[in-house]
Amino acid sequence: MRSKLVGACVLALALLVPTACGGSALSPKQVLAANQAVSGQGAGMSSDTTGTSTDTGTPTGTDAGTPGSTAVDAPSGAATGAAATGGGAGASGGSGGGGGHSSTPAGGGVKAGSCAGFKNQTGITDSTITIGNASDISGPVPGLFTAVQQAVAAYVQYFNSTSNICGRKLSLIKFDTRTDAGADQQAYAKLCDQAFAAVGSMSAFDSGGAATAQGCGIPDIRTAAVTATRNACTTCFGAQATGAYEMSNAPADFFVKNYHDASQAAAFLYLNAGAAAENGKTQQKVEEMRGMKFLYSAGIDVAEFNYGPYVQAMKSKGVKWVQFLGGEPQAVRLAQAMQSAGFKPDVYLLDPTGYDPNYVKSAGSAAEGTIVFINFAPFTDNIPELNLYKKWLQQVAPGSVPTFFGEFAWSAAKLFVEQAVALGGQLTRASLVQKVSQVNNWTGGGMHGPMMVGQKHAPSCVRFLQLKGGQWTPLGGTSYMCNGYTKAQ
């Protein structure tokens, strides 16, 4: 069971997304509590309160009551089903009511296209555009990606309170992919029939629904794609863009320049599970290509509790720079093992795994000096779009903390809205896929570094934070370092 708990997140973290998973690596108890706080039920079900432009937190959706499926959240008074489409959920070519216009503070980043010729089609009625989210909510790690459904729900509530697309509000349906490829496929089969597009989805086993999504042509604007199969899907894109066997150049370049001696006596440790081992080797190879020298590298089994031997090996080899790829609990364990052994490298580097309150709390003084590289805005930054996410998150999930997964899910929803608004009366599944495929240098309104969404390459821009006195402080400035990326093979 322990292997499954860790392995689920490792798989999401590893193959294509060097910085994707660690930041939500909470304990199962914590994520379950967070999930239940949103749903008011158990981990396998969820309901939402986001569907109306005058939402005050009172549930307006109707729960389908089917395990693995979730509430349908539509604006108050919205017509749904055959009555709205004139022929069922899959109807197309109906009277579009498309002669109006878009009111789009939420999509203000683009010029609104004319609504002339707008047609109802799968997932679109006279009053609503239905989008769906399919993410891991239950499974070995309950609530693994609850944060992304929260963020999309928050964006829907924000949008419906301020905007419309050719007179239509957004309606959100949600599915639990249960950390299972089969459930991901089943969810996308339903989304193909019920939703116009999928927005912000995230699953550790996202290969399951890739062929289904591409087969029906549904635009799948994800939080991130974490398997090569999903990334190869021609209708699937990630707000956090990814590329197979690619790694940003910036981390290695930064340390070779600013911590040169340490960069020539480096060690890379990673969880030896699933694709994490492959990704760890990819990162190390890219860093070597950028001028670093590694004296030691090792994969650590997920069931391993004693990190002492790894620390002793690093001490004996004179290691000065340590990078770890894995979950937050394991990052804590390594930090504490180094402290216990009196081993203080010049650099202890984590991906966003470390940018988590639980890491700081659990590791205590052993975390002091930890450095993280991130490709998104820290939650303390005063960025208007980030502030919107944090504000509306509290409307749908009071007391929840923002996560970097949430940032990218919000970004995915924003990307969907802006492209749909720009298309106006030309909006179809095919036209939206084509439009998104042309989007690059996407920053989600400044929430994160530029992402090659359409070209599907690894992020090239990162920034650095260091833990000092229990607080994350900028290291090397507050701007992103953009040095491109390298493909390891």
QUILINTA-V132425 format. One record per residue. RES is the residue in one small letter. SS is DSSP state (helix for helix, strand for strand, loop for the rest). PHI is phi in degrees with one decimal (NA if undefined). Layout:
BEGIN
res:RES ss:SS phi:PHI
res:RES ss:SS phi:PHI
END
This chain:
BEGIN
res:m ss:loop phi:NA
res:r ss:helix phi:-61.5
res:s ss:helix phi:-60.9
res:k ss:helix phi:-66.5
res:l ss:helix phi:-61.2
res:v ss:helix phi:-74.5
res:g ss:helix phi:-62.9
res:a ss:helix phi:-60.2
res:c ss:helix phi:-72.6
res:v ss:helix phi:-61.0
res:l ss:helix phi:-62.1
res:a ss:helix phi:-68.7
res:l ss:helix phi:-75.9
res:a ss:helix phi:-100.9
res:l ss:loop phi:-65.5
res:l ss:loop phi:-117.8
res:v ss:loop phi:-118.1
res:p ss:loop phi:-57.5
res:t ss:loop phi:-125.0
res:a ss:loop phi:-96.1
res:c ss:loop phi:-104.0
res:g ss:helix phi:-60.0
res:g ss:helix phi:-67.2
res:s ss:helix phi:-113.6
res:a ss:loop phi:-80.8
res:l ss:loop phi:-83.0
res:s ss:loop phi:-68.9
res:p ss:helix phi:-54.2
res:k ss:helix phi:-63.4
res:q ss:helix phi:-68.5
res:v ss:helix phi:-69.7
res:l ss:helix phi:-64.5
res:a ss:helix phi:-62.6
res:a ss:helix phi:-64.1
res:n ss:helix phi:-63.1
res:q ss:helix phi:-67.1
res:a ss:helix phi:-64.6
res:v ss:helix phi:-77.0
res:s ss:helix phi:-85.4
res:g ss:loop phi:71.8
res:q ss:loop phi:-137.6
res:g ss:loop phi:-85.6
res:a ss:loop phi:-65.3
res:g ss:loop phi:-83.9
res:m ss:loop phi:-126.9
res:s ss:loop phi:-152.2
res:s ss:loop phi:-139.8
res:d ss:loop phi:-129.7
res:t ss:loop phi:-125.9
res:t ss:loop phi:-105.3
res:g ss:loop phi:-84.3
res:t ss:loop phi:-123.4
res:s ss:loop phi:-71.1
res:t ss:loop phi:-119.9
res:d ss:loop phi:-65.1
res:t ss:loop phi:-117.5
res:g ss:loop phi:99.4
res:t ss:loop phi:-87.0
res:p ss:loop phi:-57.4
res:t ss:loop phi:-119.4
res:g ss:loop phi:-81.5
res:t ss:strand phi:-119.7
res:d ss:loop phi:-79.5
res:a ss:loop phi:-67.4
res:g ss:loop phi:76.5
res:t ss:loop phi:-103.8
res:p ss:loop phi:-54.4
res:g ss:loop phi:93.2
res:s ss:strand phi:-109.3
res:t ss:strand phi:-141.0
res:a ss:strand phi:-62.8
res:v ss:strand phi:-105.2
res:d ss:strand phi:-106.7
res:a ss:loop phi:-123.5
res:p ss:loop phi:-59.1
res:s ss:loop phi:-55.9
res:g ss:loop phi:81.3
res:a ss:loop phi:-68.6
res:a ss:loop phi:-77.4
res:t ss:loop phi:-133.9
res:g ss:helix phi:68.7
res:a ss:helix phi:-62.4
res:a ss:helix phi:-61.9
res:a ss:helix phi:-86.6
res:t ss:helix phi:-92.0
res:g ss:loop phi:73.7
res:g ss:loop phi:170.7
res:g ss:loop phi:93.2
res:a ss:loop phi:-62.7
res:g ss:loop phi:-94.8
res:a ss:loop phi:-64.5
res:s ss:loop phi:-142.5
res:g ss:loop phi:75.0
res:g ss:strand phi:-75.6
res:s ss:loop phi:-63.5
res:g ss:loop phi:-84.7
res:g ss:loop phi:57.4
res:g ss:loop phi:-93.4
res:g ss:loop phi:-83.8
res:g ss:loop phi:-82.5
res:h ss:loop phi:-146.8
res:s ss:loop phi:-91.1
res:s ss:strand phi:-109.7
res:t ss:strand phi:-136.4
res:p ss:loop phi:-56.3
res:a ss:loop phi:-70.2
res:g ss:loop phi:-111.3
res:g ss:loop phi:-69.1
res:g ss:loop phi:-79.5
res:v ss:loop phi:-135.8
res:k ss:loop phi:-80.8
res:a ss:loop phi:-70.1
res:g ss:loop phi:-77.1
res:s ss:loop phi:-62.1
res:c ss:loop phi:-87.0
res:a ss:loop phi:-58.5
res:g ss:loop phi:85.1
res:f ss:loop phi:-60.2
res:k ss:loop phi:-122.9
res:n ss:strand phi:-67.7
res:q ss:strand phi:-160.7
res:t ss:loop phi:-52.5
res:g ss:loop phi:83.4
res:i ss:strand phi:-124.8
res:t ss:loop phi:-116.9
res:d ss:loop phi:-63.3
res:s ss:loop phi:-124.0
res:t ss:strand phi:-138.5
res:i ss:strand phi:-117.5
res:t ss:strand phi:-89.4
res:i ss:strand phi:-116.8
res:g ss:strand phi:-129.6
res:n ss:strand phi:-133.0
res:a ss:strand phi:-122.9
res:s ss:strand phi:-141.9
res:d ss:loop phi:-72.9
res:i ss:loop phi:-112.8
res:s ss:loop phi:-107.6
res:g ss:loop phi:121.7
res:p ss:loop phi:-56.9
res:v ss:loop phi:-118.1
res:p ss:loop phi:-56.3
res:g ss:loop phi:78.0
res:l ss:loop phi:-51.0
res:f ss:loop phi:-122.2
res:t ss:helix phi:-55.2
res:a ss:helix phi:-58.7
res:v ss:helix phi:-74.9
res:q ss:helix phi:-67.6
res:q ss:helix phi:-59.4
res:a ss:helix phi:-66.0
res:v ss:helix phi:-65.5
res:a ss:helix phi:-60.6
res:a ss:helix phi:-63.9
res:y ss:helix phi:-66.5
res:v ss:helix phi:-60.4
res:q ss:helix phi:-64.5
res:y ss:helix phi:-59.4
res:f ss:helix phi:-60.7
res:n ss:helix phi:-68.0
res:s ss:helix phi:-83.6
res:t ss:helix phi:-129.2
res:s ss:strand phi:-147.9
res:n ss:strand phi:-154.9
res:i ss:strand phi:-113.3
res:c ss:loop phi:50.8
res:g ss:loop phi:83.4
res:r ss:strand phi:-113.0
res:k ss:strand phi:-92.6
res:l ss:strand phi:-92.9
res:s ss:strand phi:-124.6
res:l ss:strand phi:-114.4
res:i ss:strand phi:-114.5
res:k ss:strand phi:-128.0
res:f ss:strand phi:-130.6
res:d ss:strand phi:-99.5
res:t ss:loop phi:-85.1
res:r ss:loop phi:56.4
res:t ss:loop phi:54.1
res:d ss:loop phi:-149.3
res:a ss:helix phi:-62.7
res:g ss:helix phi:-64.0
res:a ss:helix phi:-66.9
res:d ss:helix phi:-63.3
res:q ss:helix phi:-64.0
res:q ss:helix phi:-62.1
res:a ss:helix phi:-63.1
res:y ss:helix phi:-72.7
res:a ss:helix phi:-61.3
res:k ss:helix phi:-72.4
res:l ss:helix phi:-63.5
res:c ss:helix phi:-56.4
res:d ss:helix phi:-86.9
res:q ss:helix phi:-109.4
res:a ss:loop phi:-119.0
res:f ss:loop phi:-75.0
res:a ss:strand phi:-150.1
res:a ss:strand phi:-102.9
res:v ss:strand phi:-135.9
res:g ss:loop phi:77.5
res:s ss:loop phi:-62.6
res:m ss:strand phi:-157.0
res:s ss:loop phi:-145.2
res:a ss:loop phi:-67.1
res:f ss:loop phi:-123.0
res:d ss:loop phi:-77.6
res:s ss:loop phi:-65.8
res:g ss:loop phi:-56.9
res:g ss:loop phi:-97.7
res:a ss:helix phi:-62.6
res:a ss:helix phi:-65.0
res:t ss:helix phi:-64.6
res:a ss:helix phi:-61.0
res:q ss:helix phi:-67.3
res:g ss:helix phi:-62.7
res:c ss:helix phi:-93.4
res:g ss:loop phi:78.3
res:i ss:loop phi:-71.7
res:p ss:strand phi:-65.2
res:d ss:strand phi:-121.1
res:i ss:strand phi:-94.7
res:r ss:strand phi:-88.2
res:t ss:strand phi:-61.8
res:a ss:strand phi:-163.7
res:a ss:loop phi:-97.7
res:v ss:loop phi:-116.9
res:t ss:loop phi:-126.1
res:a ss:helix phi:-61.4
res:t ss:helix phi:-62.5
res:r ss:helix phi:-68.2
res:n ss:helix phi:-65.3
res:a ss:helix phi:-80.4
res:c ss:loop phi:-59.7
res:t ss:loop phi:-77.4
res:t ss:loop phi:-104.4
res:c ss:strand phi:-110.1
res:f ss:strand phi:-142.7
res:g ss:strand phi:-113.8
res:a ss:strand phi:-61.2
res:q ss:strand phi:-91.3
res:a ss:loop phi:-69.6
res:t ss:loop phi:-138.8
res:g ss:loop phi:-143.3
res:a ss:loop phi:-62.8
res:y ss:loop phi:59.6
res:e ss:strand phi:-112.6
res:m ss:strand phi:-146.6
res:s ss:strand phi:-59.5
res:n ss:loop phi:-77.3
res:a ss:helix phi:-60.3
res:p ss:helix phi:-57.7
res:a ss:helix phi:-63.2
res:d ss:helix phi:-61.6
res:f ss:helix phi:-63.0
res:f ss:helix phi:-78.2
res:v ss:helix phi:-61.6
res:k ss:helix phi:-77.7
res:n ss:helix phi:-100.3
res:y ss:loop phi:-133.6
res:h ss:helix phi:-58.6
res:d ss:helix phi:-59.4
res:a ss:helix phi:-65.2
res:s ss:helix phi:-67.5
res:q ss:loop phi:-95.0
res:a ss:loop phi:-137.2
res:a ss:strand phi:-100.8
res:a ss:strand phi:-136.0
res:f ss:strand phi:-126.3
res:l ss:strand phi:-117.2
res:y ss:strand phi:-147.9
res:l ss:strand phi:-70.7
res:n ss:loop phi:-88.3
res:a ss:loop phi:-143.9
res:g ss:loop phi:52.5
res:a ss:helix phi:-79.9
res:a ss:helix phi:-59.8
res:a ss:helix phi:-63.5
res:e ss:helix phi:-64.2
res:n ss:helix phi:-68.8
res:g ss:helix phi:-60.7
res:k ss:helix phi:-66.8
res:t ss:helix phi:-61.8
res:q ss:helix phi:-61.8
res:q ss:helix phi:-61.6
res:k ss:helix phi:-63.0
res:v ss:helix phi:-63.2
res:e ss:helix phi:-65.6
res:e ss:helix phi:-65.6
res:m ss:helix phi:-64.6
res:r ss:loop phi:-94.3
res:g ss:loop phi:112.1
res:m ss:loop phi:-83.8
res:k ss:loop phi:-125.9
res:f ss:strand phi:-104.0
res:l ss:strand phi:-94.5
res:y ss:strand phi:-159.5
res:s ss:strand phi:-148.8
res:a ss:strand phi:-160.4
res:g ss:strand phi:-95.5
res:i ss:strand phi:-112.6
res:d ss:loop phi:-61.1
res:v ss:loop phi:-66.1
res:a ss:loop phi:-89.3
res:e ss:loop phi:-78.0
res:f ss:loop phi:-104.2
res:n ss:loop phi:-94.8
res:y ss:loop phi:-92.0
res:g ss:helix phi:-56.4
res:p ss:helix phi:-60.1
res:y ss:helix phi:-67.8
res:v ss:helix phi:-65.8
res:q ss:helix phi:-62.5
res:a ss:helix phi:-63.1
res:m ss:helix phi:-67.1
res:k ss:helix phi:-60.5
res:s ss:helix phi:-67.7
res:k ss:loop phi:-94.2
res:g ss:loop phi:75.5
res:v ss:loop phi:-66.3
res:k ss:loop phi:-121.6
res:w ss:strand phi:-137.4
res:v ss:strand phi:-124.5
res:q ss:strand phi:-117.3
res:f ss:strand phi:-127.6
res:l ss:strand phi:-120.0
res:g ss:loop phi:172.4
res:g ss:loop phi:-82.0
res:e ss:helix phi:-58.4
res:p ss:helix phi:-61.1
res:q ss:helix phi:-74.1
res:a ss:helix phi:-62.9
res:v ss:helix phi:-63.5
res:r ss:helix phi:-60.0
res:l ss:helix phi:-67.6
res:a ss:helix phi:-60.9
res:q ss:helix phi:-69.6
res:a ss:helix phi:-66.6
res:m ss:helix phi:-66.1
res:q ss:helix phi:-65.0
res:s ss:helix phi:-62.1
res:a ss:loop phi:-88.0
res:g ss:loop phi:67.2
res:f ss:loop phi:-104.6
res:k ss:loop phi:-123.5
res:p ss:loop phi:-67.2
res:d ss:loop phi:-63.9
res:v ss:strand phi:-136.4
res:y ss:strand phi:-121.6
res:l ss:strand phi:-109.1
res:l ss:strand phi:-126.6
res:d ss:loop phi:-79.2
res:p ss:helix phi:-60.0
res:t ss:helix phi:-48.7
res:g ss:helix phi:-77.8
res:y ss:loop phi:-83.5
res:d ss:loop phi:-152.4
res:p ss:helix phi:-56.3
res:n ss:helix phi:-69.0
res:y ss:helix phi:-64.8
res:v ss:helix phi:-61.8
res:k ss:helix phi:-68.5
res:s ss:helix phi:-73.2
res:a ss:helix phi:-78.9
res:g ss:helix phi:60.0
res:s ss:helix phi:-66.2
res:a ss:helix phi:-67.1
res:a ss:helix phi:-82.2
res:e ss:loop phi:-56.5
res:g ss:loop phi:90.1
res:t ss:loop phi:-56.8
res:i ss:strand phi:-113.3
res:v ss:strand phi:-123.5
res:f ss:strand phi:-110.4
res:i ss:strand phi:-135.7
res:n ss:loop phi:-121.6
res:f ss:strand phi:-140.2
res:a ss:loop phi:-74.6
res:p ss:loop phi:-57.4
res:f ss:loop phi:-67.9
res:t ss:loop phi:-86.6
res:d ss:loop phi:-68.9
res:n ss:loop phi:-94.0
res:i ss:loop phi:-114.8
res:p ss:helix phi:-51.1
res:e ss:helix phi:-67.6
res:l ss:helix phi:-64.4
res:n ss:helix phi:-64.8
res:l ss:helix phi:-61.9
res:y ss:helix phi:-57.7
res:k ss:helix phi:-65.1
res:k ss:helix phi:-64.5
res:w ss:helix phi:-75.8
res:l ss:helix phi:-58.9
res:q ss:helix phi:-69.7
res:q ss:helix phi:-71.5
res:v ss:helix phi:-98.7
res:a ss:loop phi:-145.6
res:p ss:loop phi:-54.0
res:g ss:loop phi:89.4
res:s ss:loop phi:-72.2
res:v ss:loop phi:-98.3
res:p ss:loop phi:-67.4
res:t ss:loop phi:-132.3
res:f ss:helix phi:-71.3
res:f ss:helix phi:-60.9
res:g ss:helix phi:-62.0
res:e ss:helix phi:-58.1
res:f ss:helix phi:-73.6
res:a ss:helix phi:-68.1
res:w ss:helix phi:-59.4
res:s ss:helix phi:-59.8
res:a ss:helix phi:-62.0
res:a ss:helix phi:-65.3
res:k ss:helix phi:-63.7
res:l ss:helix phi:-62.0
res:f ss:helix phi:-58.0
res:v ss:helix phi:-62.4
res:e ss:helix phi:-61.9
res:q ss:helix phi:-71.5
res:a ss:helix phi:-66.1
res:v ss:helix phi:-61.4
res:a ss:helix phi:-63.9
res:l ss:helix phi:-74.7
res:g ss:helix phi:54.9
res:g ss:helix phi:-67.4
res:q ss:helix phi:-92.6
res:l ss:loop phi:-69.1
res:t ss:loop phi:-142.2
res:r ss:helix phi:-58.3
res:a ss:helix phi:-65.1
res:s ss:helix phi:-68.7
res:l ss:helix phi:-69.8
res:v ss:helix phi:-58.4
res:q ss:helix phi:-61.7
res:k ss:helix phi:-66.3
res:v ss:helix phi:-67.0
res:s ss:loop phi:-63.9
res:q ss:loop phi:-98.9
res:v ss:loop phi:-87.2
res:n ss:loop phi:-140.8
res:n ss:loop phi:56.6
res:w ss:strand phi:-79.1
res:t ss:loop phi:-116.5
res:g ss:loop phi:60.4
res:g ss:loop phi:75.9
res:g ss:loop phi:93.6
res:m ss:loop phi:-75.3
res:h ss:strand phi:-151.8
res:g ss:loop phi:-66.2
res:p ss:loop phi:-63.3
res:m ss:strand phi:-118.2
res:m ss:loop phi:-85.2
res:v ss:loop phi:-60.6
res:g ss:loop phi:-71.9
res:q ss:loop phi:-83.4
res:k ss:loop phi:58.8
res:h ss:loop phi:-121.8
res:a ss:loop phi:-61.1
res:p ss:loop phi:-59.0
res:s ss:loop phi:-102.3
res:c ss:strand phi:-115.0
res:v ss:strand phi:-137.8
res:r ss:strand phi:-134.2
res:f ss:strand phi:-126.9
res:l ss:strand phi:-128.9
res:q ss:strand phi:-130.1
res:l ss:strand phi:-82.9
res:k ss:strand phi:-132.3
res:g ss:loop phi:59.7
res:g ss:loop phi:79.5
res:q ss:strand phi:-124.8
res:w ss:strand phi:-78.2
res:t ss:strand phi:-124.1
res:p ss:strand phi:-61.2
res:l ss:strand phi:-124.2
res:g ss:loop phi:76.7
res:g ss:loop phi:97.9
res:t ss:loop phi:-103.0
res:s ss:loop phi:-92.3
res:y ss:loop phi:-72.9
res:m ss:strand phi:-100.0
res:c ss:strand phi:-114.7
res:n ss:loop phi:-120.7
res:g ss:loop phi:75.5
res:y ss:strand phi:-139.0
res:t ss:strand phi:-127.3
res:k ss:strand phi:-94.8
res:a ss:loop phi:-76.7
res:q ss:loop phi:-154.5
END
